[in-house]
Amino acid sequence: MKNITLIILIIILLNGCSQVDGANPSQNKALNTLAGKEEKTKKGFLQNTMDSWVEKEWTPTIEKDEKIKEINKDEDRNFTIQEFIDKASIYNKSYDDNNSSNSSHIKKINSLPVIGNIK
């Protein structure tokens, strides 16, 4: 009698589990009411400040060079490696100008004692 009751109880439980709708979370209306997958429409403070800085104050280094400005006028042109090299050289030149050896930590790091064996 106990076995029959146990079997009936298991059948009822398994039958109930098999009829649960296995919908994806995006199709689950109850879950979407709690935690919808909608994207934020309102931007945050950091995003707003970054966007306004990029639009109003920031000018790329490339924009200042007239030679590269002439090349970039035609938007349907093919990309060339020389353009990349020109941009990299402009970046490196401005990077070297801004970061003198006085402000660098390379000398401090090189003066640290060596730990371990030098081979």
C-alpha positions as CSV (number, residue, x, y, z in Angstrom):
1,M,0.0,0.0,0.0
2,K,2.9,2.4,0.8
3,N,4.5,1.6,-2.5
4,I,1.4,2.3,-4.5
5,T,0.9,5.6,-2.7
6,L,4.6,6.5,-3.3
7,I,4.3,5.6,-7.0
8,I,1.1,7.7,-7.4
9,L,2.8,10.6,-5.7
10,I,5.9,10.4,-7.9
11,I,3.7,10.2,-11.0
12,I,1.7,13.3,-10.0
13,L,4.9,15.2,-9.3
14,L,6.7,14.2,-12.5
15,N,3.5,14.9,-14.6
16,G,3.3,18.4,-13.1
17,C,7.0,19.0,-13.9
18,S,6.6,17.9,-17.4
19,Q,3.8,20.3,-18.1
20,V,5.8,23.4,-17.1
21,D,6.4,25.7,-20.0
22,G,10.1,25.8,-20.7
23,A,10.0,29.2,-22.2
24,N,13.2,31.3,-22.6
25,P,13.6,34.1,-20.1
26,S,12.9,36.6,-22.9
27,Q,9.5,34.9,-23.5
28,N,8.8,34.5,-19.8
29,K,6.4,37.4,-19.0
30,A,6.6,37.0,-15.3
31,L,10.4,37.3,-15.4
32,N,10.3,40.3,-17.8
33,T,8.1,42.2,-15.4
34,L,10.8,41.9,-12.7
35,A,13.9,42.2,-14.8
36,G,13.2,43.2,-18.3
37,K,15.9,43.0,-21.0
38,E,15.2,46.5,-22.3
39,E,18.2,48.7,-22.7
40,K,18.5,51.9,-20.8
41,T,17.3,54.9,-22.8
42,K,18.7,57.4,-20.4
43,K,22.5,57.8,-20.5
44,G,24.5,58.0,-17.2
45,F,26.6,60.9,-16.0
46,L,29.9,59.6,-17.2
47,Q,28.5,58.8,-20.6
48,N,27.1,62.2,-21.0
49,T,30.3,64.0,-19.9
50,M,32.4,61.8,-22.2
51,D,30.0,62.5,-25.2
52,S,30.0,66.2,-24.6
53,W,33.8,66.3,-24.3
54,V,34.2,64.3,-27.5
55,E,31.8,66.6,-29.4
56,K,32.9,70.0,-28.1
57,E,36.5,69.9,-26.9
58,W,38.4,66.9,-28.4
59,T,40.1,67.2,-31.7
60,P,42.1,64.3,-33.0
61,T,45.8,64.9,-33.7
62,I,45.2,63.8,-37.2
63,E,42.8,66.6,-37.8
64,K,45.6,69.2,-37.3
65,D,47.8,67.8,-40.0
66,E,46.8,69.2,-43.4
67,K,48.6,66.5,-45.4
68,I,46.5,63.8,-43.8
69,K,43.3,65.9,-44.0
70,E,43.7,66.0,-47.8
71,I,44.0,62.2,-47.9
72,N,40.9,61.6,-45.8
73,K,38.6,63.8,-47.9
74,D,37.5,61.0,-50.1
75,E,35.6,58.5,-47.9
76,D,35.4,55.8,-50.6
77,R,39.1,55.4,-50.9
78,N,41.0,52.2,-50.2
79,F,43.0,52.0,-46.9
80,T,46.8,52.0,-47.3
81,I,49.5,51.0,-44.9
82,Q,51.2,54.3,-45.4
83,E,48.2,56.1,-43.8
84,F,48.6,53.9,-40.7
85,I,52.3,54.6,-40.6
86,D,51.7,58.4,-40.9
87,K,49.2,58.3,-38.1
88,A,51.5,56.2,-35.9
89,S,54.4,58.6,-36.5
90,I,52.3,61.6,-35.6
91,Y,51.1,59.8,-32.4
92,N,54.6,58.8,-31.5
93,K,56.0,62.3,-32.1
94,S,53.3,63.8,-29.8
95,Y,53.8,61.1,-27.2
96,D,57.5,61.7,-27.1
97,D,57.0,65.5,-26.8
98,N,54.6,65.1,-23.9
99,N,56.5,62.4,-22.0
100,S,60.0,63.6,-21.4
101,S,62.5,61.3,-19.6
102,N,62.1,63.4,-16.4
103,S,58.5,62.4,-15.9
104,S,59.2,58.8,-16.7
105,H,59.6,56.0,-14.1
106,I,62.0,54.0,-16.2
107,K,65.1,55.4,-14.4
108,K,63.5,54.6,-11.0
109,I,62.6,51.1,-12.1
110,N,66.1,50.4,-13.5
111,S,67.7,51.6,-10.3
112,L,65.9,49.1,-8.2
113,P,67.9,46.2,-6.9
114,V,67.6,42.9,-8.7
115,I,66.0,40.1,-6.8
116,G,67.1,36.6,-7.8
117,N,69.8,35.3,-10.0
118,I,71.0,37.2,-13.1
119,K,72.1,34.8,-15.9
